[in-house]
Amino acid sequence: MIKKRNDIRNVAIIAHVDHGKTTLVDELLKQSGVFRTGAEVAERIMDSNDIERERGITILSKNTAVTYKDTKINIIDTPGHADFGGEVERVLKMVNGVILVVDAFEGAMPQTKFVLRKALELKLPVIVCINKIDRPEARPSEVIDEVLELLIDLEADEWQLDCPFVFASAKAGTASLSMDNPGKDMIPLFETILDYIPAPEGDPDAGTQLLISTIDYNEYVGRIGVGKVDNGSVAVNQEVVIVNHHDPDYSKKVKISKLYEFDGLKKVEVREAAIGSIVAISGITDIHIGDTLCAPSDPKPIPFQKISEPTIAMHFMVNDSPLAGQEGKYVTSRHLRDRLFRELNTDVSLRVEETDTTEVFKVSGRGELHLSVLIENMRREGYEFAVSKAEVLYRTDENGKKQEPMEIAYVDVPEEFSGSVIQKLSTRKGELLGMSQTSGGYTRLEFSIPSRGLIGYRGEFMTDTKGNGIINTSFQGYGPYKGDMAYRSQGSLIAFETGEAITYGLYNAQERGTLFIGAGTKVYAGMVVGETGKAEDVEINVCKKKQLTNTRSSGADEALRLSPPRILSLEQALDFIDTDELLEVTPESLRIRKKILDPTMRKRAGFKKN
């Protein structure tokens, strides 16, 4: 018999990137008494990973729980970036409703649409939280209209359209049901969750059914499966069968050794959990996302949507440059292989394949950001390796025609920059679908563009719009191949001898283009030390010393002035490299190099290609 469990609510917080989801969760935690009085609490406490804290983005969805009026509210904080969309899709299976956070100034953005569509498809009720209501340029009443229009566009049911609106300032820790009366605390939001998000239901007397929606990984206990108890109950030492909706023949008997529930930021060990509880289970070695744990008497898998396929790939390889092995702790192919396959434990949108050689691995993901976060994590852990230019994954349709991944790009730029953005995206095979004015003198452009047209564009876009533009993309699907395109109009400045860069050599080199290195940097033949103003590569000697003569003229020793070098970040370096180049990544340095270091061999390869 189906029963409701009224002392629990399961809710996910979804939003476009940077609209304040994580800050909102912070306040819900603080005001529910999770932290003791006077405890020092960091900002965005849910972003526990260093990279998340530095970039101010959420990469992994995270579980927490607060208690309000004897009701346990399980909250899942989800990422807003399209590259981590796989995270959002699956955690929504654990919840009974969502809080959609929308910025009171920016309004409904592309990713708002993406995450909201997923929630509506699963028939989840939506609470709309208009956040940053205290921003000087906030426009809440227009944003309400935008959200309602979006709900109508996404064909929401009538009961979903009749959603409550809460007006909040997550930073100030206040919420209110009226946009004119600012609130004092988060109680209006807590009350709305209790009133509007339905309690989980299930049959407590049926056999166990628990769908694993997230995998956590811990060095000590290995894989930890997180999911919601849909039917029956689950207990420590219970025998269950693992089955999977997408693999009907798979069945495996296992025993539950440890069971946890969430409480604030901690996992608390429990003996048993009933319907509606979100639990973590450890001790099962090969548990995967999408697996259902069932009672052996009646194993029925719960349907689960397939994770979106990767669209972009890079080759990760052992570093074989002349400076290899000097800065990294883990440098061999075995280290690299183990680390990449370990990443698959927690990241379901990633694919790792072995290639013809043991030194190279093909790693596929959802976008440049997805892969650059993995590279940055590995680099910090002491790995040294090289990566190739990101390339998109093509496929062929039933007529044998080549297809490539397409994206919809939404660009918000100040009016004066819209011309150069349209021109740049058109040369990258982008097609302008629409153009409209938004508030504050901004123009919103909507493009359909191949995914490869966006590779390496973000850095250029920031320069073109003087840092004032916003670009957001969402995956559209596969479309016909749009033809060849050049990634880069400038060539590379290449060092042709190994040694240390000298001021005299750099001074002569800087006339040829922009340098990426300063004096004293170690270089080797075939390393890229800058970019030229022209389309072809130029070889230069940056280790050249001044020839001394036995006569001195009056102006001979004037100081040589070097322009400051352009130091590339990881993203900029990944954007810059061309298809015949590699990025050498070590814990201390990022070096760009040609795949073929020897200049004669490189020229031969170039002739063959042309």
C-alpha positions, 0 to 999 in steps of 0.5 A: 500500500502506497504511503506518504512519509510526511517528516521528509522533503527531498528538494534540488536547487537548480539554476543558471551558473552564478545565480546564487544556488550555493550561497542560498544553501549556505544560508539554509544550513546556517539558519537551520542551526547546523553550525553551533553559535559563533562557529566560523563558516566559510562562504559557499561551504558546499563548494568543497573542492579547491577549483570550485572555490577558486572559480566560484562554480559548482562542479559536482552535485552535493547532498546536505540535509537540514531540519525545520519544524521536525521535518528533515529537508534533504537538499541537493546543490547542483552545478549550473554549467552545461558541461556538468549537465550530466550531474543535474539530469540524474540527481533530479531522480532523487527529489520530489521538487525543485527550487529554481533560483533566478537572478533578479537582474539577469533573469531567465538565462540559457542554463535556466532553461536547460535545468528547468526542462529536465525538471518539468520532464520528470513532472516535478513541482517548481518553487521559483526563488528570485534571488539577489533582490537587493541588487541596485538594478534588480527588476523582479516583476519583469523577471517573473514574466520571463520565468512564466514565459519560459514555463509556457515555452517548455510546455509546463502543466497547468499545476506547474505554472501555478508555482509559488514565487519567493523573493530572496537575498541569499547573501543577506540571508533573507526571503519574503513572499512579497517583492515589496517587503524585504524578509528578515530570515529564510523562514518563508522559503522553509515554509514554502518547501513544506507546503509545496514540495510533496512528501515522498511516497512509496510502499513500506511493505514492498521489497526494497527498491533503491536507485543509485543516482550519484557515486561518491569516492573515498580513498578509505572505503572506495565507492559510495552509492547515493540514492533514494529509497523508493519502496520498502526499507534498507538495513545494514547486513541486508542481502540485496540484488543489483539490477540495471534498467539499461542492462536487463541481463545484469544481476549481482547479489551483494550485502550492505555493510554500511549505511549513512544518512545526511545531516548538515554537512556530515554523513551519519551512520544508521542501522536502517532507512525507510521510504523517502530517505536519501542514503549513502551505501559503502562496501559494494565495490562495483556499484554504478550510477543507474543501478537499482538495489532490490530485494532478491525475491522481486528484483525490478529495476527503476527506469533511468535516463541514459547519461548524455554522450560526450561531444569532445575528446583530447589525447592525454599522453606521457610527457616526452619533452627534453624537460620531462620528469623534472617537475612532476611526481607521477610521470609514467603511463601506468600512473596516468592510466590509473589516475584517468580510470579512477576518475571514472569512479565519480564522473559519469559523463567522462569516457577513457579509452586506450589507444594503439600505444600504451603511452596515449589515452583518449579522454572524452567529455562534455566540453572544454571546461569539463576536461580542463577541470580534470587537467587542473586537478591532476596537475595539482596532485603532482601528475606530469603529462601532455595533452593535444588540442580538443577535437569534437567527436563526429558520427555518421548518419544512416546515409553515411554522411558526416555529422558533428555536434552543434551548440546553441550559443547565447551571447549578451554583449554591450551594443558596440561589440555586437558587430565584431562578435557576429563577424568572428562567430560567422567565420567559425561557421556560426549562424545567427538565429536571433537578435534582441535588446535586453536591459542595460544597453546589452544586445542578446545574440543567439547562434547555432554553431558547431561545437568545434567553432567554440573551441578556443573562442572564449579567450578571444571573446573576452578580449573582443568585448573588453571583459563585458560579454557573457557567452552561454552554450547548450548542446543542441544535437548532431547536425550535418558537417559544416566544412573545414575551418581554421582555428587560428590566424596567427602562427607560433614563434618556435625556439630552435635551440635548447638552453635558457632564454637570454634578454638579448635573444628575447629582445630580437624575438619580440619584434616578430610577435608576442612572447609567452616567456621571460628571460631565464626560462628553460626552453628546448628546440621545438617549444613554442615561445610566443605567437607571430603577427603573421599566419606562418610559424617562425623559428627564432633563437631566444638563447642568443648571446651578444657577441663581444668585441674588443672595441666599445662604442658609446651606446653599446651597453644601453639596457635592452627593454623587454615588453612583459610576456603574455603568461597563458592560463591553462584555459588560454593555453588549451585554447591557443594550441593548434592541431600540430601542437601539444600542451605540456602540463606539470605541477609547476609549468605549462609549456606549448610545444610542437608535436614534432620537435625536430625542424626538418622532420616537421617541415617534411610532415608539413609537405606531406600534409599539404 
